Amino acid sequence: MKKLIFAILFCGSIFVMAPSYAAETHSAEAKHEEGAHEETWVQIAGKWVNFAALVTILYYFLTRSLRVQDKFKAEANEIRQAIESARQAKEEAERQMQIMDERMQQMTQEVAKIKEHALQDAEEEKKRILESAQKEAQRIVDMAHREIDSEVRNATKSLRKHVADLSVQQGKQIIQEEMNETDQRRLISSYIDEFGK
């Protein structure tokens, strides 16, 4: 930037000095033609003051425009940095979003696995309960059969005993009705005889 300023000032000095050089050349020719007409030191100092004023004005406006350009550059840099930070923030947000999507997918898979395990556990529990209920029912049926068989045996024994008792009573009654005292004596003596042998 400084090189540009110096180049512009150098070109400006050439443009300023060129007319004075041309005037000097022209005045030198005129001196030869007209005689001695020299330039005064006030004229020379005026030219240098004009040159210095021109250089100062050029320097002022060039540095001012350069300051404006620097300000624009600084703002452009800030905008660039803001865009870059926004881009980085967007990339970070996208990366976080991708991580969250992956986590959500993993959680969905884990929930599906938990549901599947819960269904399997429920099915196994159902089978276990059914098997246990069937075993319990079979045990109750077997126990009922045993109790029924026991009751039937007891009833059969009781019935046999009752029938035997009835038979004995009826036999006794029949014997009492049909046998008289002489039959009884004869029967007793025949038992005694047989027993004595």
C-alpha positions as CSV (number, residue, x, y, z in Angstrom):
1,M,0.0,0.0,0.0
2,K,2.8,2.4,0.8
3,K,4.5,1.5,-2.5
4,L,1.3,2.5,-4.3
5,I,1.2,5.8,-2.4
6,F,4.9,6.5,-3.3
7,A,4.3,5.6,-6.9
8,I,1.3,8.0,-7.1
9,L,3.3,10.8,-5.4
10,F,6.2,10.2,-7.8
11,C,3.9,10.3,-10.8
12,G,2.3,13.5,-9.4
13,S,5.7,15.1,-8.9
14,I,6.6,14.3,-12.5
15,F,3.4,15.9,-13.7
16,V,4.1,18.9,-11.5
17,M,7.7,19.3,-12.5
18,A,7.1,18.6,-16.1
19,P,5.4,22.0,-16.8
20,S,8.1,23.8,-14.8
21,Y,10.8,21.9,-16.7
22,A,9.1,22.7,-20.0
23,A,8.8,26.3,-18.9
24,E,12.5,26.4,-18.0
25,T,13.4,25.0,-21.4
26,H,11.1,27.4,-23.1
27,S,12.4,30.3,-20.9
28,A,16.0,29.2,-21.8
29,E,15.2,29.5,-25.5
30,A,13.4,32.7,-24.8
31,K,16.5,34.0,-23.0
32,H,18.6,33.3,-25.9
33,E,16.1,35.0,-28.1
34,E,15.1,37.9,-26.0
35,G,18.0,38.2,-23.7
36,A,18.5,37.5,-20.1
37,H,15.3,36.9,-18.3
38,E,15.8,34.8,-15.2
39,E,13.3,33.2,-12.9
40,T,13.3,34.6,-9.3
41,W,13.7,32.6,-6.2
42,V,10.1,33.5,-5.2
43,Q,8.8,31.8,-8.4
44,I,10.9,28.7,-7.7
45,A,9.8,28.6,-4.0
46,G,6.2,29.0,-5.2
47,K,6.6,26.0,-7.5
48,W,7.9,23.9,-4.6
49,V,5.2,25.1,-2.3
50,N,2.6,24.2,-5.0
51,F,4.3,20.8,-5.3
52,A,4.4,20.2,-1.6
53,A,0.7,21.2,-1.3
54,L,-0.2,18.9,-4.1
55,V,1.8,16.0,-2.5
56,T,0.1,16.8,0.9
57,I,-3.4,16.8,-0.7
58,L,-2.7,13.6,-2.6
59,Y,-1.3,12.0,0.5
60,Y,-4.2,13.1,2.6
61,F,-6.9,11.8,0.2
62,L,-5.0,8.6,-0.6
63,T,-4.4,7.8,3.1
64,R,-8.0,8.7,3.9
65,S,-9.3,6.4,1.1
66,L,-6.9,3.7,2.2
67,R,-8.2,4.1,5.8
68,V,-11.7,3.7,4.4
69,Q,-10.5,0.7,2.5
70,D,-8.8,-0.7,5.6
71,K,-12.1,-0.1,7.5
72,F,-14.0,-2.0,4.7
73,K,-11.3,-4.7,4.9
74,A,-11.7,-5.0,8.6
75,E,-15.5,-5.2,8.3
76,A,-15.1,-7.7,5.4
77,N,-12.8,-9.7,7.7
78,E,-15.3,-9.5,10.5
79,I,-18.0,-10.6,8.1
80,R,-15.8,-13.4,6.8
81,Q,-15.1,-14.5,10.4
82,A,-18.8,-14.4,11.3
83,I,-19.6,-16.5,8.2
84,E,-16.8,-18.9,9.1
85,S,-18.0,-19.2,12.7
86,A,-21.6,-19.6,11.4
87,R,-20.4,-22.3,9.1
88,Q,-18.5,-24.0,11.9
89,A,-21.6,-23.7,14.2
90,K,-23.8,-25.2,11.4
91,E,-21.4,-28.1,10.9
92,E,-21.3,-28.6,14.7
93,A,-25.1,-28.5,14.9
94,E,-25.3,-31.0,11.9
95,R,-22.8,-33.3,13.7
96,Q,-24.8,-33.1,16.9
97,M,-28.0,-33.7,15.0
98,Q,-26.4,-36.8,13.4
99,I,-25.2,-38.0,16.8
100,M,-28.7,-37.5,18.2
101,D,-30.2,-39.3,15.2
102,E,-27.9,-42.2,15.8
103,R,-28.8,-42.3,19.5
104,M,-32.5,-42.2,18.7
105,Q,-32.0,-45.1,16.3
106,Q,-30.1,-47.0,18.9
107,M,-32.8,-46.2,21.5
108,T,-35.5,-47.4,19.0
109,Q,-33.6,-50.6,18.5
110,E,-33.1,-51.1,22.2
111,V,-36.8,-50.5,22.8
112,A,-37.6,-53.0,20.1
113,K,-35.3,-55.5,21.8
114,I,-36.8,-54.9,25.2
115,K,-40.3,-55.4,23.8
116,E,-39.2,-58.6,22.1
117,H,-37.6,-59.9,25.4
118,A,-40.7,-58.9,27.3
119,L,-42.9,-60.8,24.9
120,Q,-40.6,-63.8,25.1
121,D,-40.6,-63.6,28.9
122,A,-44.4,-63.2,28.9
123,E,-44.8,-66.2,26.6
124,E,-42.4,-68.3,28.7
125,E,-44.3,-67.3,31.9
126,K,-47.6,-68.1,30.3
127,K,-46.2,-71.6,29.3
128,R,-44.8,-72.1,32.8
129,I,-48.1,-71.1,34.4
130,L,-50.1,-73.4,32.0
131,E,-47.8,-76.3,32.7
132,S,-48.0,-75.6,36.5
133,A,-51.8,-75.4,36.3
134,Q,-52.0,-78.6,34.2
135,K,-49.7,-80.4,36.7
136,E,-51.9,-79.1,39.6
137,A,-55.1,-80.1,37.8
138,Q,-53.6,-83.6,37.2
139,R,-52.5,-83.8,40.8
140,I,-56.1,-82.9,41.9
141,V,-57.6,-85.4,39.5
142,D,-55.2,-88.1,40.7
143,M,-56.0,-87.3,44.4
144,A,-59.7,-87.3,43.6
145,H,-59.4,-90.7,41.9
146,R,-57.5,-92.0,44.9
147,E,-60.1,-90.7,47.3
148,I,-62.9,-92.1,45.1
149,D,-61.2,-95.5,45.0
150,S,-60.6,-95.4,48.7
151,E,-64.3,-94.4,49.3
152,V,-65.4,-97.2,46.9
153,R,-63.3,-99.8,48.8
154,N,-64.6,-98.5,52.1
155,A,-68.1,-98.6,50.8
156,T,-67.6,-102.1,49.3
157,K,-66.2,-103.3,52.7
158,S,-69.0,-101.6,54.5
159,L,-71.5,-103.1,52.1
160,R,-70.0,-106.6,52.4
161,K,-70.1,-106.3,56.2
162,H,-73.6,-105.1,56.1
163,V,-74.6,-107.9,53.7
164,A,-72.8,-110.4,55.9
165,D,-74.5,-109.1,59.0
166,L,-77.9,-109.2,57.2
167,S,-77.1,-112.7,56.0
168,V,-76.2,-113.8,59.5
169,Q,-79.3,-112.3,61.0
170,Q,-81.5,-113.8,58.3
171,G,-79.8,-117.1,58.7
172,K,-80.2,-116.9,62.5
173,Q,-83.9,-115.9,62.0
174,I,-84.4,-118.8,59.6
175,I,-82.7,-121.2,61.9
176,Q,-84.7,-119.9,64.9
177,E,-87.9,-120.3,63.0
178,E,-87.2,-123.7,61.6
179,M,-85.4,-125.4,64.4
180,N,-87.0,-126.5,67.5
181,E,-85.5,-127.6,70.8
182,T,-84.9,-131.2,69.7
183,D,-83.2,-130.1,66.5
184,Q,-81.0,-127.8,68.5
185,R,-80.0,-130.5,70.9
186,R,-79.3,-132.9,68.2
187,L,-77.2,-130.3,66.4
188,I,-75.3,-129.4,69.6
189,S,-74.6,-133.0,70.3
190,S,-73.3,-133.6,66.7
191,Y,-71.0,-130.7,67.1
192,I,-69.7,-132.0,70.4
193,D,-69.2,-135.4,68.9
194,E,-67.3,-134.0,66.0
195,F,-65.3,-131.7,68.2
196,G,-64.4,-134.6,70.5
197,K,-62.9,-136.6,67.7
